[in-house]
Amino acid sequence: MILEFEPGDKVINPLNKDWGIGQVQSIINNKITVNFENVGKKVINSKNIELEKYNKND
């Protein structure tokens, strides 16, 4: 899972779509720091939440 993302990737949290589109800031071990457009910076534990890459065509 962690290897799917790199800093700069656009993602969404499927459990909280109202957070908006996020941009991956950093990845350290299982922690992904993402800056979401509606809620700001969040640290996501990839073991608990599976982020999805944002596809503007969805």
Rosetta constraint file for C-alpha pairs under 8 A:
AtomPair CA 1 CA 5 HARMONIC 7.83 0.50
AtomPair CA 1 CA 46 HARMONIC 7.38 0.50
AtomPair CA 1 CA 50 HARMONIC 7.81 0.50
AtomPair CA 2 CA 27 HARMONIC 7.74 0.50
AtomPair CA 2 CA 30 HARMONIC 6.94 0.50
AtomPair CA 2 CA 46 HARMONIC 7.04 0.50
AtomPair CA 5 CA 9 HARMONIC 6.38 0.50
AtomPair CA 5 CA 24 HARMONIC 7.62 0.50
AtomPair CA 5 CA 53 HARMONIC 7.96 0.50
AtomPair CA 6 CA 24 HARMONIC 6.76 0.50
AtomPair CA 6 CA 26 HARMONIC 7.40 0.50
AtomPair CA 6 CA 27 HARMONIC 7.27 0.50
AtomPair CA 7 CA 23 HARMONIC 7.46 0.50
AtomPair CA 7 CA 24 HARMONIC 4.82 0.50
AtomPair CA 7 CA 25 HARMONIC 5.04 0.50
AtomPair CA 7 CA 26 HARMONIC 5.49 0.50
AtomPair CA 7 CA 27 HARMONIC 7.34 0.50
AtomPair CA 8 CA 23 HARMONIC 5.68 0.50
AtomPair CA 8 CA 24 HARMONIC 5.25 0.50
AtomPair CA 8 CA 25 HARMONIC 6.39 0.50
AtomPair CA 9 CA 23 HARMONIC 5.61 0.50
AtomPair CA 9 CA 24 HARMONIC 5.43 0.50
AtomPair CA 9 CA 53 HARMONIC 7.30 0.50
AtomPair CA 10 CA 21 HARMONIC 6.59 0.50
AtomPair CA 10 CA 22 HARMONIC 5.53 0.50
AtomPair CA 10 CA 23 HARMONIC 4.59 0.50
AtomPair CA 10 CA 24 HARMONIC 6.45 0.50
AtomPair CA 10 CA 53 HARMONIC 5.99 0.50
AtomPair CA 10 CA 54 HARMONIC 5.28 0.50
AtomPair CA 11 CA 21 HARMONIC 5.89 0.50
AtomPair CA 11 CA 22 HARMONIC 5.11 0.50
AtomPair CA 11 CA 23 HARMONIC 6.14 0.50
AtomPair CA 11 CA 24 HARMONIC 7.18 0.50
AtomPair CA 11 CA 51 HARMONIC 6.38 0.50
AtomPair CA 11 CA 52 HARMONIC 5.44 0.50
AtomPair CA 11 CA 53 HARMONIC 4.32 0.50
AtomPair CA 11 CA 54 HARMONIC 4.52 0.50
AtomPair CA 12 CA 16 HARMONIC 7.98 0.50
AtomPair CA 12 CA 17 HARMONIC 6.50 0.50
AtomPair CA 12 CA 19 HARMONIC 7.77 0.50
AtomPair CA 12 CA 20 HARMONIC 6.62 0.50
AtomPair CA 12 CA 21 HARMONIC 5.28 0.50
AtomPair CA 12 CA 22 HARMONIC 5.93 0.50
AtomPair CA 12 CA 51 HARMONIC 5.89 0.50
AtomPair CA 12 CA 52 HARMONIC 5.43 0.50
AtomPair CA 12 CA 53 HARMONIC 6.39 0.50
AtomPair CA 12 CA 54 HARMONIC 5.85 0.50
AtomPair CA 13 CA 17 HARMONIC 5.69 0.50
AtomPair CA 13 CA 19 HARMONIC 7.39 0.50
AtomPair CA 13 CA 49 HARMONIC 7.68 0.50
AtomPair CA 13 CA 50 HARMONIC 7.23 0.50
AtomPair CA 13 CA 51 HARMONIC 4.99 0.50
AtomPair CA 13 CA 52 HARMONIC 6.43 0.50
AtomPair CA 14 CA 50 HARMONIC 7.76 0.50
AtomPair CA 14 CA 51 HARMONIC 6.68 0.50
AtomPair CA 14 CA 52 HARMONIC 6.93 0.50
AtomPair CA 18 CA 38 HARMONIC 7.35 0.50
AtomPair CA 19 CA 36 HARMONIC 6.07 0.50
AtomPair CA 19 CA 37 HARMONIC 6.70 0.50
AtomPair CA 19 CA 38 HARMONIC 5.03 0.50
AtomPair CA 19 CA 39 HARMONIC 5.67 0.50
AtomPair CA 20 CA 36 HARMONIC 6.01 0.50
AtomPair CA 20 CA 37 HARMONIC 5.48 0.50
AtomPair CA 20 CA 38 HARMONIC 5.63 0.50
AtomPair CA 20 CA 39 HARMONIC 7.93 0.50
AtomPair CA 21 CA 36 HARMONIC 5.62 0.50
AtomPair CA 21 CA 37 HARMONIC 5.81 0.50
AtomPair CA 21 CA 38 HARMONIC 7.98 0.50
AtomPair CA 21 CA 54 HARMONIC 7.15 0.50
AtomPair CA 22 CA 34 HARMONIC 5.78 0.50
AtomPair CA 22 CA 35 HARMONIC 5.17 0.50
AtomPair CA 22 CA 36 HARMONIC 3.87 0.50
AtomPair CA 22 CA 37 HARMONIC 6.07 0.50
AtomPair CA 23 CA 34 HARMONIC 5.40 0.50
AtomPair CA 23 CA 35 HARMONIC 5.30 0.50
AtomPair CA 23 CA 36 HARMONIC 6.48 0.50
AtomPair CA 24 CA 32 HARMONIC 6.99 0.50
AtomPair CA 24 CA 33 HARMONIC 6.03 0.50
AtomPair CA 24 CA 34 HARMONIC 4.44 0.50
AtomPair CA 24 CA 35 HARMONIC 6.55 0.50
AtomPair CA 25 CA 32 HARMONIC 7.53 0.50
AtomPair CA 25 CA 33 HARMONIC 5.37 0.50
AtomPair CA 25 CA 34 HARMONIC 5.39 0.50
AtomPair CA 25 CA 35 HARMONIC 6.77 0.50
AtomPair CA 26 CA 32 HARMONIC 5.88 0.50
AtomPair CA 26 CA 33 HARMONIC 5.24 0.50
AtomPair CA 26 CA 34 HARMONIC 7.33 0.50
AtomPair CA 27 CA 31 HARMONIC 5.79 0.50
AtomPair CA 27 CA 32 HARMONIC 4.55 0.50
AtomPair CA 27 CA 33 HARMONIC 6.38 0.50
AtomPair CA 28 CA 32 HARMONIC 6.54 0.50
AtomPair CA 30 CA 45 HARMONIC 5.66 0.50
AtomPair CA 30 CA 46 HARMONIC 5.31 0.50
AtomPair CA 30 CA 47 HARMONIC 6.71 0.50
AtomPair CA 31 CA 43 HARMONIC 6.26 0.50
AtomPair CA 31 CA 44 HARMONIC 5.53 0.50
AtomPair CA 31 CA 45 HARMONIC 4.78 0.50
AtomPair CA 31 CA 46 HARMONIC 6.16 0.50
AtomPair CA 32 CA 43 HARMONIC 5.62 0.50
AtomPair CA 32 CA 44 HARMONIC 5.06 0.50
AtomPair CA 32 CA 45 HARMONIC 6.46 0.50
AtomPair CA 32 CA 46 HARMONIC 6.86 0.50
AtomPair CA 33 CA 41 HARMONIC 6.88 0.50
AtomPair CA 33 CA 42 HARMONIC 5.76 0.50
AtomPair CA 33 CA 43 HARMONIC 4.40 0.50
AtomPair CA 33 CA 44 HARMONIC 6.18 0.50
AtomPair CA 34 CA 41 HARMONIC 5.57 0.50
AtomPair CA 34 CA 42 HARMONIC 5.39 0.50
AtomPair CA 34 CA 43 HARMONIC 6.32 0.50
AtomPair CA 34 CA 44 HARMONIC 7.39 0.50
AtomPair CA 35 CA 39 HARMONIC 7.86 0.50
AtomPair CA 35 CA 40 HARMONIC 5.15 0.50
AtomPair CA 35 CA 41 HARMONIC 4.11 0.50
AtomPair CA 35 CA 42 HARMONIC 6.27 0.50
AtomPair CA 36 CA 40 HARMONIC 4.83 0.50
AtomPair CA 36 CA 41 HARMONIC 6.00 0.50
AtomPair CA 36 CA 42 HARMONIC 7.32 0.50
AtomPair CA 44 CA 48 HARMONIC 7.94 0.50
AtomPair CA 44 CA 49 HARMONIC 6.79 0.50
AtomPair CA 45 CA 49 HARMONIC 6.18 0.50
AtomPair CA 46 CA 50 HARMONIC 5.87 0.50
AtomPair CA 46 CA 51 HARMONIC 7.59 0.50
